[in-house]
Amino acid sequence: MTAVEPAAELVVTDLTVGGMTCAACVRRVEKKLGKLAGVTAAVNLATGLARVSHPADVAPESLVAAVEQAGYRAALPVREDEADSAADGEEAGSRRERERLTVTALLAVPVLVLSMVPALQFRDWQWLCFVLAAPVATWSAWPFHVRALRGLRHSTATMDTLVSLGTVASFTWSAYALFLGGAGGPGMRMSFTLLPSASDGRAHLYLEAAVSVPLFVLTGRFLEGRARRGTGAALRALAELAAKKVTVRDELGERSIPIERLRVGQTFVVRPGERVATDGRVARGTSAVDLSLVTGESEPVEVGPGSALTGGAVNAGGLLLVTATAVGADTRLARITRLVTEAQAGKARAQRLADAVAGVFVPVVLTLAVTVLGFWLGAGADPQAALTACVAVLVVACPCALGLATPTALMAATGRGAQLGVLVRGPQTLEALQRVDTVVLDKTGTLTSGQMAVARVTALPGALGQQALVRLAGAVEQGSEHPIGGAVTAYARRTGDAGPLPDVTDFAAVPGHGVSGRVDGLLVQVGAPDGRLPHELATALTAAEAAAHTPVLVRVDGRAEALIAVGDVLRPGSYRAVDRLRRLGIRPVLATGDRAAPAEAVAAALGIKEVHARCTPEGKAALVRELRRGGARVAVVGDGVNDAAALAGADLGIAMGHGADVAIGAADLTLARGDIEALVDAVRLARRTLATIRANLAWAFGYNVVTVPLAMVGMLDPMVAAAAMSASSVLVVANSLRLRGTRGGPHGTRGTRGGRAVVR
């Protein structure tokens, strides 16, 4: 038997690719990289990034060399300490583009005006236009000429080839007409029409085409570049949340150090108004932190000793001492940024088709242009009319829109999703999400808080009052280690307004029964209900048991005074989220490992009809398989280790951002703000994104299908063709930018059914 060689380990390397201008460039770079053994690549025109999967023995430098052999610039990603200089270089490049466009406009506009308005044509006006047009056709269009020649050396043609040929043909014909064709004589006049007209036998100038093509293409690419940078604004905003310096406190006192020198376990200071430098846990102090820019949570979150903090959050209250728990690439902010970047590197299925078409688009257009020129001349048409049709075909064809249709929409959508607390792994996630018709929801930690809390307090009327009774119970429960006691104490501290809870004497705990102690001279007993209860408390006991809550009876000096219902409570917004999912045509299914009583209570409160209780991890996975066999397209939402198998087996796995790492790792989509309403935002964003991509591709294909034949039959002036080509790309990017305005749903609800109490 022959031994089977183990498969080579694959690694992923990101490359920055420069010089790409259209989808044909994308196709060429991918094909060139794909010729290397074991290498596959996905190139994104909008971001200028190539994500390359290659064997570990293929050096990244070999990838860079392959891209450069294709005629493009390539570089490995910049390090953090080089990011500022890279940003400066990008800004300088944008400034040079703006300067080139400004000079081009100053030179081209007089040529356009004189060529289009015969009444303004003075003696020898054509020579002034020639002098103004010469630098436009050479210096302004120089980047197009250089890239076209570079492509020619590598036996390829791109959008720049079309622009360069159109400009050169128009300017060369005009120069011939001026010097040899009789158009340079004094008193020469030239009419202008947007549609073709019969030739009057005189030489015609095409200087307006020679300047309008570079002018409109430069304008379109400048606007397109600004729009592209706008689609990536959310990702840049995330990067800007990362701190550059941090104030650490140790035995040497306080000092400011670069964030790169901070280590796990060190304590750092966060003053009011400052950003939290990295992930950590509060060691001292209380405050409210604003997480809106990190997770999309709209309201500040109260934190105190032991609370977890996310790097990038803003301290809106008091001074905090925080112990670092993660630094650098291990922080939550870094993971969010990484997820968004990876999502933007992917390609939707429709975009792969568009790239395949774009790969042969330019050669086909060149063939059509030559064919049109030959046909018109062969049919006996005037050479000027034949040249007009040929140049119009070269200029109007636009593969740029094909290449931008998906990546710009994806950049805008993933960036907006990050702002809404929705992190997707790629376009496949959005495609799957917009097709989902059934969502399996976990109960604990997803629809509910996952922590014991007071759901309802019922107190008998009397001299003490409900708040005083809660404080007495909370004071006694301070000595208890039971989760129920902790919930009662936390509730008492949160609702009380008379300062710290009172001291307790004679404290005693009886396992299985409760605790007791003296508070302010009163004997307070807190434990399981027993014996006969007053009517109000007996009714509250029945309601608590129906809701699967744990009832806690409070006795003062032997008399039953209050009943506290403790249990896992619904997250604010769960009812509204489930209702909105139904309105979107998605069927909610509750699957939990908990007992039937609490599961049915939650389902009844949320209006969920299908409930599966006591589900093991294997049972949840089996439920998902059964639903999929029945034709449902299933998404699973969960947050724990027990949800990982179901998440991996669903059409789409969705993890809560606060959940276990194994759940997040198995999921395709993460709800960073830990709010189930973010799922509704994700569905709406996915549907709108896919609709935008379809509209972009329909426009990109439809535009070329309509305009190229019009140019072939001579019904498009080259100047109009140049304007239309530039506008097509700008329209695609502008349509994608509309996704940045996608509004998220309410991040909380009001009223009895969406509040903290599950059952009234």
PANU-280560 format. One record per residue (C-alpha): chain; x, y, z; residue in one letter. Coordinates in steps of 0.001 Angstrom, whole numbers. Layout:
! PANU-280560
A|X|Y|Z|a
...
//
This chain:
! PANU-280560
A|0|0|0|m
A|1189|3502|-726|t
A|1270|5972|2109|a
A|-1086|8917|1781|v
A|709|12201|2219|e
A|-961|14484|4744|p
A|-2588|17577|3272|a
A|-441|20676|3511|a
A|-1439|23077|6251|e
A|-3229|26115|4841|l
A|-2743|29623|6167|v
A|-4506|32850|5268|v
A|-2638|36009|4291|t
A|-4155|39383|3500|d
A|-2552|41513|794|l
A|-3138|45149|-61|t
A|-3479|45389|-3846|v
A|-3072|48723|-5640|g
A|-3811|49760|-9207|g
A|-7118|47878|-9603|m
A|-9811|49924|-11331|t
A|-12512|47465|-12397|c
A|-13800|43925|-12035|a
A|-11506|42777|-14855|a
A|-8550|43700|-12629|c
A|-10046|41632|-9800|v
A|-10421|38654|-12094|r
A|-6830|38923|-13325|r
A|-5327|39129|-9825|v
A|-7361|36128|-8656|e
A|-6324|34072|-11696|k
A|-2663|34999|-11293|k
A|-2628|33992|-7616|l
A|-4616|30855|-8415|g
A|-1836|29628|-10697|k
A|372|29066|-7639|l
A|97|25513|-6301|a
A|-2582|25177|-3619|g
A|-3423|28897|-3618|v
A|-6924|30389|-3768|t
A|-7743|34069|-3493|a
A|-10747|36361|-3082|a
A|-10062|39958|-4134|v
A|-12273|42854|-3067|n
A|-12312|45822|-5440|l
A|-13960|48171|-2939|a
A|-11401|47606|-169|t
A|-8372|46827|-2340|g
A|-7690|43713|-249|l
A|-6914|40166|-1335|a
A|-7573|37326|1113|r
A|-5259|34500|58|v
A|-5404|30905|1324|s
A|-2131|29129|651|h
A|81|26267|1909|p
A|2375|27209|4765|a
A|5431|26556|2600|d
A|4385|29286|133|v
A|5991|32489|1395|a
A|3874|35662|1494|p
A|6586|37331|-595|e
A|5764|34870|-3394|s
A|2172|36065|-3308|l
A|3292|39690|-3562|v
A|5543|38808|-6503|a
A|2673|37040|-8290|a
A|425|40097|-8010|v
A|3207|42368|-9244|e
A|3775|40048|-12201|q
A|123|40625|-13095|a
A|866|44338|-13366|g
A|-447|45567|-10000|y
A|1091|46766|-6753|r
A|918|44530|-3712|a
A|2041|44733|-106|a
A|1593|42823|3121|l
A|-704|44457|5735|p
A|863|47325|7654|v
A|1749|46872|11297|r
A|-19|48940|13936|e
A|2957|51238|14303|d
A|2842|51873|10534|e
A|-899|52489|10369|a
A|-627|56254|10835|d
A|1905|56627|8017|s
A|-270|54429|5776|a
A|-3275|56642|6530|a
A|-1157|59705|5728|d
A|-181|58107|2420|g
A|-3816|57429|1574|e
A|-4728|61017|2395|e
A|-1865|62301|218|a
A|-3075|60105|-2657|g
A|-6584|61509|-2304|s
A|-5163|65020|-2324|r
A|-3231|64321|-5537|r
A|-6406|62968|-7168|e
A|-8280|66133|-6191|r
A|-5511|68347|-7571|e
A|-5405|66420|-10863|r
A|-9192|66682|-11159|l
A|-9163|70433|-10434|t
A|-6517|71185|-13074|v
A|-8298|68929|-15568|t
A|-11588|70752|-15010|a
A|-9967|74174|-15479|l
A|-8484|73039|-18796|l
A|-11405|70976|-20072|a
A|-14408|73216|-19357|v
A|-13380|75974|-21872|p
A|-12881|73276|-24548|v
A|-16335|71819|-23865|l
A|-18026|75221|-23926|v
A|-16377|76373|-27172|l
A|-16998|73032|-28879|s
A|-20669|72886|-27884|m
A|-21695|76552|-28432|v
A|-20996|77732|-32020|p
A|-21891|81331|-31138|a
A|-18796|81530|-28901|l
A|-16391|80216|-31530|q
A|-14042|83091|-32394|f
A|-11242|83207|-34967|r
A|-8784|80330|-34428|d
A|-10740|79079|-31432|w
A|-9867|75505|-32444|q
A|-6154|76107|-31814|w
A|-6828|77392|-28287|l
A|-8909|74274|-27643|c
A|-6084|72103|-28984|f
A|-3553|73771|-26656|v
A|-5890|73286|-23669|l
A|-6814|69712|-24635|a
A|-3226|68507|-25108|a
A|-2331|68415|-21369|p
A|-5714|66842|-20558|v
A|-5209|64026|-23086|a
A|-1650|63453|-21875|t
A|-1019|64569|-18277|w
A|-4582|64212|-16928|s
A|-5073|60842|-18624|a
A|-1533|59693|-17824|w
A|-2626|57207|-15077|p
A|-4961|55542|-17590|f
A|-2239|55352|-20252|h
A|294|53890|-17797|v
A|-2100|51210|-16531|r
A|-3198|50396|-20083|a
A|427|49911|-21201|l
A|1154|47840|-18104|r
A|-1789|45624|-18958|g
A|-612|45347|-22558|l
A|2793|44120|-21348|r
A|974|41407|-19414|h
A|-1392|40590|-22313|s
A|-4483|41853|-20528|t
A|-7011|44640|-20974|a
A|-8928|46572|-18323|t
A|-11177|49574|-17983|m
A|-8099|51789|-18305|d
A|-7455|50271|-21729|t
A|-10864|51444|-22929|l
A|-10440|54947|-21478|v
A|-6911|55308|-22854|s
A|-7859|54138|-26347|l
A|-10926|56414|-26427|g
A|-8898|59444|-25367|t
A|-5986|58745|-27727|v
A|-8293|58060|-30691|a
A|-10272|61283|-30156|s
A|-7184|63459|-29680|f
A|-5231|61851|-32553|t
A|-8106|62332|-34995|w
A|-8480|65962|-33887|s
A|-4747|66577|-34386|a
A|-4951|65053|-37878|y
A|-7965|67200|-38731|a
A|-6210|70369|-37547|l
A|-2865|69838|-39221|f
A|-3758|67821|-42317|l
A|-7522|67714|-42657|g
A|-8311|71380|-43197|g
A|-9874|72075|-39787|a
A|-7086|74468|-38776|g
A|-8044|77294|-41095|g
A|-9179|80716|-39790|p
A|-12902|81147|-39400|g
A|-13585|77439|-38965|m
A|-16960|76750|-37310|r
A|-18226|73478|-35856|m
A|-21789|72618|-34863|s
A|-22516|70237|-32009|f
A|-25343|67717|-31555|t
A|-25808|64967|-29004|l
A|-27236|62680|-31704|l
A|-25557|61795|-35005|p
A|-26173|63991|-38024|s
A|-25263|63851|-41702|a
A|-21689|64897|-42475|s
A|-21262|68265|-44206|d
A|-17973|67172|-45762|g
A|-15818|69253|-43438|r
A|-13312|67829|-40982|a
A|-14782|67492|-37509|h
A|-12867|67886|-34242|l
A|-13313|65546|-31298|y
A|-11456|67625|-28748|l
A|-14564|67720|-26551|e
A|-14446|63909|-26407|a
A|-10690|63934|-25776|a
A|-11164|66142|-22683|v
A|-14574|64920|-21490|s
A|-13499|61283|-21219|v
A|-10629|61964|-18745|p
A|-12662|64682|-16973|l
A|-15748|62550|-16370|f
A|-13805|59395|-15520|v
A|-11584|61261|-13044|l
A|-14673|62918|-11532|t
A|-16484|59594|-11274|g
A|-13542|57851|-9632|r
A|-12993|60709|-7217|f
A|-16656|60609|-6111|l
A|-16562|56827|-6124|e
A|-13473|56863|-3879|g
A|-15145|59190|-1417|r
A|-18229|57003|-1385|a
A|-16143|53857|-872|r
A|-14412|55452|2075|r
A|-17876|56256|3410|g
A|-18936|52594|3253|t
A|-15920|51709|5417|g
A|-16546|54507|7930|a
A|-17964|52148|10577|a
A|-14866|49942|10464|l
A|-12596|52967|10813|r
A|-14738|54168|13720|a
A|-14172|50821|15455|l
A|-10427|51140|14903|a
A|-10470|54645|16377|e
A|-11993|53285|19610|l
A|-8715|51556|20405|a
A|-6716|53504|22984|a
A|-3174|54641|22235|k
A|-2101|55188|25871|k
A|-3237|53924|29263|v
A|-2706|55121|32841|t
A|-1512|52202|34995|v
A|-1401|52166|38790|r
A|1008|49951|40729|d
A|3467|50146|43629|e
A|5351|52863|41713|l
A|2256|55056|41530|g
A|403|56229|38418|e
A|2073|56610|35028|r
A|1030|56739|31377|s
A|2365|54025|29056|i
A|1686|53006|25415|p
A|-1187|50516|25194|i
A|1187|47947|23621|e
A|3067|47694|26940|r
A|-26|46892|29015|l
A|-144|43283|30242|r
A|-2928|41059|31531|v
A|-3279|41442|35307|g
A|-2101|45051|35459|q
A|-4398|47650|37010|t
A|-5216|50809|35092|f
A|-7242|53937|35796|v
A|-10326|55073|33860|v
A|-11387|58634|34706|r
A|-14801|60126|33888|p
A|-15085|60808|30167|g
A|-12177|58517|29230|e
A|-12364|55370|27125|r
A|-11690|52004|28742|v
A|-8249|51089|27379|a
A|-8794|47323|27121|t
A|-11034|44503|28369|d
A|-10954|44170|32135|g
A|-12794|43718|35415|r
A|-13591|46534|37830|v
A|-11382|46313|40915|a
A|-12658|49455|42641|r
A|-15247|52145|42021|g
A|-18736|52403|40540|t
A|-19869|54146|37388|s
A|-22005|53944|34240|a
A|-20300|53071|30949|v
A|-21486|53859|27434|d
A|-21149|50829|25129|l
A|-23125|52262|22196|s
A|-20161|52488|19817|l
A|-18913|48994|20689|v
A|-22041|46834|20951|t
A|-24902|49127|19945|g
A|-26452|49151|23435|e
A|-28304|52438|23617|s
A|-28281|53076|27380|e
A|-25305|53294|29779|p
A|-24633|50154|31826|v
A|-24050|50379|35592|e
A|-20808|48731|36725|v
A|-19153|48117|40082|g
A|-16508|45879|41665|p
A|-16371|42574|39772|g
A|-18170|43876|36673|s
A|-16659|43062|33292|a
A|-15711|45995|31037|l
A|-15197|46111|27287|t
A|-12326|48100|25795|g
A|-13539|51130|23851|g
A|-16463|51852|26190|a
A|-16725|55391|27564|v
A|-16757|55980|31327|n
A|-19745|58256|31916|a
A|-19546|58427|35723|g
A|-17009|57976|38503|g
A|-13370|56945|38754|l
A|-12698|53248|38071|l
A|-9724|51017|38814|l
A|-9745|48156|36311|v
A|-7685|44961|36105|t
A|-6833|44038|32506|a
A|-8144|40619|31424|t
A|-7255|40761|27707|a
A|-4948|42903|25598|v
A|-4137|43420|21917|g
A|-5697|40993|19449|a
A|-7492|39097|22254|d
A|-9832|41975|23193|t
A|-13486|42017|22292|r
A|-13035|45165|20179|l
A|-10243|43486|18205|a
A|-12435|40425|17621|r
A|-15317|42618|16418|i
A|-13014|44493|14040|t
A|-11586|41193|12789|r
A|-15053|39738|12157|l
A|-16161|42803|10195|v
A|-12960|42814|8126|t
A|-13337|39109|7319|e
A|-16987|39615|6370|a
A|-16066|42372|3932|q
A|-13477|40129|2264|a
A|-16085|37558|1208|g
A|-18099|37378|-1991|k
A|-21752|36680|-2589|a
A|-22622|34060|-5211|r
A|-23989|36734|-7548|a
A|-20703|38653|-7351|q
A|-18732|35613|-8475|r
A|-20903|35510|-11598|l
A|-20331|39239|-12149|a
A|-16561|38782|-11795|d
A|-16612|35939|-14313|a
A|-18456|38151|-16814|v
A|-16092|41060|-16135|a
A|-13112|38821|-16853|g
A|-14085|38640|-20545|v
A|-15942|41965|-20702|f
A|-13098|44242|-21822|v
A|-11772|41924|-24566|p
A|-15331|41593|-25889|v
A|-15775|45381|-25891|v
A|-12472|45868|-27741|l
A|-13596|43317|-30313|t
A|-16936|45088|-30704|l
A|-15235|48492|-31131|a
A|-12963|47198|-33900|v
A|-15918|45410|-35512|t
A|-18033|48572|-35424|v
A|-15245|50643|-36950|l
A|-14711|48099|-39733|g
A|-18441|47674|-40377|f
A|-19119|51396|-40665|w
A|-16124|51964|-42956|l
A|-16989|48866|-45000|g
A|-20539|50103|-45411|a
A|-19245|53329|-46917|g
A|-19934|55551|-43914|a
A|-18029|58730|-43293|d
A|-14780|57985|-41377|p
A|-15760|60603|-38779|q
A|-19054|58810|-38059|a
A|-17251|55463|-37867|a
A|-14729|56901|-35412|l
A|-17521|58439|-33318|t
A|-19276|55084|-32966|a
A|-15990|53297|-32208|c
A|-14935|55753|-29501|v
A|-18435|55746|-27969|a
A|-18328|51934|-27671|v
A|-14915|52093|-25995|l
A|-15951|54784|-23536|v
A|-19508|53824|-22593|v
A|-18741|50206|-21614|a
A|-18333|49983|-17841|c
A|-17130|46883|-15990|p
A|-16513|49030|-12885|c
A|-20132|48852|-11753|a
A|-20025|45041|-12007|l
A|-17051|44913|-9659|g
A|-18521|47359|-7147|l
A|-22088|45999|-7002|a
A|-21547|43583|-4111|t
A|-18458|44743|-2163|p
A|-19693|48292|-1603|t
A|-23069|47030|-364|a
A|-21347|44472|1836|l
A|-18984|47073|3308|m
A|-21858|49410|4144|a
A|-23993|46589|5573|a
A|-21320|44961|7735|t
A|-20213|48350|9043|g
A|-23770|49360|9889|r
A|-24347|45916|11392|g
A|-21382|46411|13731|a
A|-22908|49712|14868|q
A|-26196|47916|15563|l
A|-24423|45130|17479|g
A|-24741|42578|14645|v
A|-21520|40833|13524|l
A|-21670|38655|10393|v
A|-18997|36300|9099|r
A|-19552|37078|5418|g
A|-22004|37501|2550|p
A|-23068|33860|2816|q
A|-24437|34673|6277|t
A|-26560|37501|4907|l
A|-27807|35280|2077|e
A|-28788|32550|4552|a
A|-30378|34986|7005|l
A|-32697|36570|4463|q
A|-34017|33073|3571|r
A|-34644|31935|7176|v
A|-38296|31149|8012|d
A|-37878|29388|11404|t
A|-35792|30446|14385|v
A|-35050|28119|17327|v
A|-34566|30169|20488|l
A|-32805|29065|23646|d
A|-34468|30245|26859|k
A|-31849|30794|29534|t
A|-29491|33632|28656|g
A|-31181|34336|25324|t
A|-34796|35230|26035|l
A|-34165|35515|29769|t
A|-31360|37139|31727|s
A|-29921|33791|32845|g
A|-29607|35058|36428|q
A|-31884|34803|39458|m
A|-33753|38042|40067|a
A|-36822|39276|41887|v
A|-39787|39093|39523|a
A|-42535|40365|41842|r
A|-43138|41460|45430|v
A|-46525|41174|47122|t
A|-46833|42815|50571|a
A|-49762|43047|52970|l
A|-50930|46570|53760|p
A|-49623|47708|57113|g
A|-47332|50027|58991|a
A|-44094|48668|57529|l
A|-44807|49049|53798|g
A|-43401|47072|50855|q
A|-40047|48876|50621|q
A|-39304|48456|54321|a
A|-40172|44751|54134|l
A|-37860|44290|51145|v
A|-35019|45999|53040|r
A|-35576|43759|56084|l
A|-35509|40631|53897|a
A|-32436|41861|52013|g
A|-30613|42612|55270|a
A|-31147|39097|56593|v
A|-30256|37471|53237|e
A|-26878|39275|53237|q
A|-25508|36376|55259|g
A|-26829|33732|52858|s
A|-24718|32130|50128|e
A|-27756|30848|48199|h
A|-28431|32424|44739|p
A|-31986|33231|45817|i
A|-30683|35122|48826|g
A|-28268|37016|46602|g
A|-31140|38014|44291|a
A|-33222|39323|47217|v
A|-30275|41299|48639|t
A|-29427|42804|45233|a
A|-33044|43838|44732|y
A|-33181|45423|48192|a
A|-30013|47435|47542|r
A|-31285|48560|44150|r
A|-34726|49661|45297|t
A|-33877|51091|48703|g
A|-33235|54824|49194|d
A|-32320|54904|52878|a
A|-28623|54129|52539|g
A|-26896|50805|53316|p
A|-28935|47837|54505|l
A|-29234|47625|58323|p
A|-27069|45309|60397|d
A|-28273|41852|61453|v
A|-27824|40090|64778|t
A|-28605|36528|65821|d
A|-28298|35375|62194|f
A|-29154|31710|61574|a
A|-29447|29634|58414|a
A|-31415|26379|58216|v
A|-30569|24443|55011|p
A|-33690|23821|52934|g
A|-35801|26206|54989|h
A|-34286|29695|54914|g
A|-32587|32270|57126|v
A|-33531|34391|60126|s
A|-32090|37224|62202|g
A|-32896|40351|64207|r
A|-32986|43666|62371|v
A|-33737|46879|64267|d
A|-35190|44763|67082|g
A|-37523|42803|64772|l
A|-37282|39048|64226|l
A|-37180|38564|60462|v
A|-37554|35118|58894|q
A|-37097|34579|55141|v
A|-37700|31137|53623|g
A|-40069|28721|51947|a
A|-43802|29310|52515|p
A|-45489|26992|54980|d
A|-48793|26905|56804|g
A|-51893|28900|56054|r
A|-51345|32266|54307|l
A|-53501|35383|54008|p
A|-55555|35551|50807|h
A|-53316|38124|49049|e
A|-50167|36099|49733|l
A|-51857|32788|48827|a
A|-52868|34278|45440|t
A|-49321|35510|44871|a
A|-47990|32039|45768|l
A|-50257|30409|43160|t
A|-49124|32899|40489|a
A|-45445|32340|41313|a
A|-45791|28566|41063|e
A|-47650|28906|37743|a
A|-44773|30988|36419|a
A|-42257|28418|37705|a
A|-40766|31009|40067|h
A|-39436|30286|43535|t
A|-41676|31841|46234|p
A|-39951|33344|49298|v
A|-42061|34204|52352|l
A|-41085|37081|54670|v
A|-42261|36863|58284|r
A|-41783|39663|60812|v
A|-42152|38694|64478|d
A|-43849|35471|63367|g
A|-46469|37127|61124|r
A|-46471|36562|57315|a
A|-46008|40037|55762|e
A|-44804|39594|52154|a
A|-44130|37081|49415|l
A|-41232|37576|46981|i
A|-41218|35673|43665|a
A|-37654|34937|42491|v
A|-36694|33450|39146|g
A|-35061|33906|35787|d
A|-36755|36926|34193|v
A|-37263|37932|30590|l
A|-34781|40273|28987|r
A|-36224|43694|28254|p
A|-37327|43585|24634|g
A|-37826|39813|24318|s
A|-41581|40091|23781|y
A|-41208|42836|21183|r
A|-38440|40904|19398|a
A|-40516|37724|19113|v
A|-43516|39719|17923|d
A|-41427|41508|15277|r
A|-39971|38187|14083|l
A|-43494|36888|13520|r
A|-44341|40037|11569|r
A|-41319|39340|9347|l
A|-42765|35895|8569|g
A|-40416|33946|10842|i
A|-41798|31170|13082|r
A|-40327|31193|16640|p
A|-39633|27848|18356|v
A|-38516|27607|22006|l
A|-36038|24821|22835|a
A|-34536|24658|26334|t
A|-32924|22212|28701|g
A|-35057|23625|31538|d
A|-38166|22028|33036|r
A|-41517|22199|31244|a
A|-43134|24626|33732|a
A|-40704|27548|33341|p
A|-40388|26879|29598|a
A|-44144|27040|29097|e
A|-44404|30133|31295|a
A|-41860|31977|29145|v
A|-43510|30746|25938|a
A|-46923|31912|27160|a
A|-45560|35339|28068|a
A|-43952|35728|24627|l
A|-46725|34172|22575|g
A|-44577|31252|21338|i
A|-46730|28258|20348|k
A|-44089|25548|19878|e
A|-42133|24568|23015|v
A|-39520|21827|23526|h
A|-38443|21434|27176|a
A|-35702|19306|28756|r
A|-33732|19320|25482|c
A|-30238|17858|25748|t
A|-27555|19205|23369|p
A|-28160|16134|21211|e
A|-31907|16745|21415|g
A|-31541|20331|20184|k
A|-29410|19177|17267|a
A|-31995|16472|16449|a
A|-34788|19064|16566|l
A|-32892|21222|14073|v
A|-32408|18250|11735|r
A|-36099|17369|11980|e
A|-37172|20932|11151|l
A|-34814|21055|8168|r
A|-36084|17710|6884|r
A|-39553|19223|6999|g
A|-38467|21940|4579|g
A|-37844|24721|7087|a
A|-34833|27014|6742|r
A|-33662|27136|10336|v
A|-31670|29621|12371|a
A|-30655|28746|15945|v
A|-30010|31369|18623|v
A|-28042|30300|21697|g
A|-25343|31319|24134|d
A|-24007|28221|25884|g
A|-21878|25157|25334|v
A|-25082|23106|25127|n
A|-26129|25138|22059|d
A|-22943|24610|20013|a
A|-24085|21415|18226|a
A|-27432|22925|17248|a
A|-25742|26146|16096|l
A|-23363|24209|13854|a
A|-26148|22028|12403|g
A|-28551|24826|11476|a
A|-28800|26704|8191|d
A|-27634|29671|10246|l
A|-26131|29743|13747|g
A|-26596|32909|15817|i
A|-24727|33424|19094|a
A|-25409|35934|21848|m
A|-22354|38155|22326|g
A|-22157|37451|26065|h
A|-22209|33696|25502|g
A|-19585|30982|25682|a
A|-16673|31113|23234|d
A|-17586|27697|21829|v
A|-21082|28970|20955|a
A|-19685|32089|19277|i
A|-17154|29957|17405|g
A|-19887|27681|16033|a
A|-22125|30582|14970|a
A|-22299|32425|11651|d
A|-23643|35597|13223|l
A|-23065|37146|16658|t
A|-25395|39558|18449|l
A|-22739|41670|20164|a
A|-25041|43689|22373|r
A|-26604|40562|23890|g
A|-30098|41794|23003|d
A|-32478|39472|21165|i
A|-33938|42492|19349|e
A|-30621|42716|17495|a
A|-31748|39558|15667|l
A|-34660|41486|14166|v
A|-32260|44240|13107|d
A|-30040|41572|11529|a
A|-32911|40077|9506|v
A|-34014|43488|8246|r
A|-30425|44465|7394|l
A|-29832|41172|5538|a
A|-32995|41523|3466|r
A|-32233|45125|2607|r
A|-28609|44302|1749|t
A|-29512|41478|-628|l
A|-32138|43695|-2276|a
A|-29482|46399|-2735|t
A|-27002|43922|-4238|i
A|-29652|42641|-6669|r
A|-30515|46220|-7669|a
A|-26824|47065|-8156|n
A|-26194|44030|-10342|l
A|-29381|44610|-12340|a
A|-28243|48176|-13011|w
A|-24665|47134|-13831|a
A|-25761|44479|-16341|f
A|-28725|46461|-17672|g
A|-26665|49602|-18224|y
A|-24187|47800|-20485|n
A|-26890|45819|-22299|v
A|-28650|49085|-23251|v
A|-25812|51569|-23827|t
A|-23297|49446|-25763|v
A|-25770|48673|-28627|p
A|-26777|52360|-28729|l
A|-23112|53317|-29107|a
A|-22607|50679|-31815|m
A|-25346|52167|-34019|v
A|-24001|55703|-33536|g
A|-26684|57026|-31206|m
A|-24331|58089|-28426|l
A|-21880|60964|-28592|d
A|-18525|60038|-26941|p
A|-18908|62875|-24437|m
A|-22349|61637|-23358|v
A|-20954|58104|-23246|a
A|-18143|59191|-20905|a
A|-20592|60942|-18573|a
A|-22914|57924|-18538|a
A|-20050|55508|-17797|m
A|-18810|57593|-14879|s
A|-22333|58036|-13499|a
A|-23014|54284|-13575|s
A|-20288|53497|-11020|s
A|-21197|56437|-8802|v
A|-24864|55366|-8786|l
A|-23960|51834|-7682|v
A|-21842|53113|-4785|v
A|-24449|55724|-3820|a
A|-27149|53044|-3737|n
A|-24975|50944|-1419|s
A|-24415|53936|862|l
A|-28156|53986|1595|r
A|-27575|50916|3772|l
A|-25718|53108|6264|r
A|-29078|54660|7108|g
A|-30654|51343|8159|t
A|-32345|52006|11485|r
A|-32269|49557|14347|g
A|-35371|48650|16307|g
A|-36016|49836|19859|p
A|-33399|48561|22320|h
A|-35912|48016|25059|g
A|-39640|47826|25689|t
A|-42153|49217|28052|r
A|-45292|47730|29481|g
A|-46180|44643|31435|t
A|-45327|42021|28833|r
A|-41955|43412|27783|g
A|-40761|44438|31227|g
A|-38915|42486|33881|r
A|-41891|40572|35264|a
A|-42801|37531|33194|v
A|-46266|36970|34642|v
A|-48662|39424|36223|r
//
